[in-house]
Amino acid sequence: MVKHIFVTGGVVSSLGKGLTSAALGMILERRGLKVSMQKLDPYINVDPGTMSPYQHGEVYVLDDGAETDLDLGHYERYTNAHLDRHSNYTTGKIYSGVIARERRGDYLGSTVQVIPHITDAIKDAILKGVAPGVDVAITEIGGTVGDIESLPFIEAIRQFALERASSDVMFIHLTLLPYLRASGEMKTKPTQQSVGKLREIGIQPDVLICRTEQPLSDEMARKISLFCNVRRESVIEERDVEFSIYEVPLMLVRAGIDKIISRRLHLPVEVETNLDDWRAMIADMRATTQSCEIAVVGKYIQLHDAYKSIYEALSHAGIANHCKVKLRKVRAEDYYEQGSILLDGVDGVLIPGGFGERGVEGKIRAIQHARETGLPFFGICLGMQCATIEYARNVLGLEGANTEELDPRCPHPVIHVIPENAGVEQKGATMRLGEYRCELVEGTLARRLYGSSQVLERHRHRYEYNNEYRQKLERAGLVTAGLYADKNLVEIVELPSHPFFVGVQFHPEFKSKPLRPHPIFAGFVAAALAHARNGGRSGVAERTKA
Ligand code: GLN
């Protein structure tokens, strides 16, 4: 029998519900259980693929090509759960399914309504998110309890619990205890009101996880327990972490969440939650004295969420190299105007993926600087495309080389739409999406770093390296290190004459985990660390000249 945990959020958004859900999944796995993770998002977009980073942060891509919410990134980084297109449903996806069925005539003349048709579809979606063999399915409900648009989801999980044994379903509510500095007090009223909202619909939370800045006193916890009808021991403090978000699972276990869940869902209680390797990893991070600084030159630099998985993957690579990775976020447009002064003192440059014109010329200039001065460089997706354009322009002398995305009539489209995709106009889910096999070319840095002859990596792009320029680029030194053999598409380029210069067409950041850092990120940070140790010199300028 699969046990279900539903995680809701109250008072405000951005409480770290995704991270907390992921931590819960990890804790249960460390008790020997198999978990699945799912997110239900109340917005009407069918998926976040068409949403601006300003609205939504990064779009997280799964193996099967589903474009999903960035919380799924937390799930994959913390757990081994299998995620696919059933792991993220939005209101839009639920409604489009119901409307398609209505058009087919599947409802046999009945009036199609929120209850029961939409709520039934939500309950089906919850079950579809459970992979075979799973012991505990964790479903996070996006948004904040009390929002109009979350109502059908909250109603659906109420029904879901009603239809099952009480020991098979539990509700965990994440809430905020604001601290009022002026009066020096922590306030419980918003929590009481958001639990009140849940209880109005008929959901009694079993556990309250209270996000706080200050310690939660016993007195305060008792008050919350009394007013919210939740047992005292199930009112749990989740204080802002001082050092790293990786401390969240440890904090929750210290508060006894593992035992509370086990007792509530009739799971084995006498098992140890083994987080030894995780604890050792954090101790190692704390003890680290070395550091290097990486500049991320991008378009949405002011939004941490826009490049979330990249920042995470850099931090994992830091763990692998026993060093702290400091980030310098540089707006690509500022680079265009102010130039390499913005990269003074950094040990590596990373250019992330992106769409559209803004900032591209700045990225190209930053790549030129990294290439010419031997500064470690890592380009991802658009970053790899820009590296190819830079090389074509400045080394091959192909004036006006560009990507068709920005200049469809440019004289040298070194990045282009492959013919089979020309003419696709619809925007949603029409890119090269999801996992593709990449063959690694013998003798290349990429092959050495991966330690394997082929890898699976995730994609999300429309444009590709143009093979018509391949011979010229290769002869001039830009080596093809990875290929999608079926379609002869270039996936990795690198410069052997440089300490570290790698561009990848895919998104390796989606495959990095704290305890299993991505090999190219690890290699990049190792090169940056070597650069830092060398007092910020790499000696390549001389090498290139020679
Ligand atoms: N805009 C580019 C393309 O569609 C790159 C996409 C990306 O960086 N994810 O090919």
Residues whose N, C-alpha, C, O or C-beta is under 5 A from the ligand:
A	BS01	LIG	G353 G354 F355 G356 I380 C381 L382 R460 H461 R462 Y463
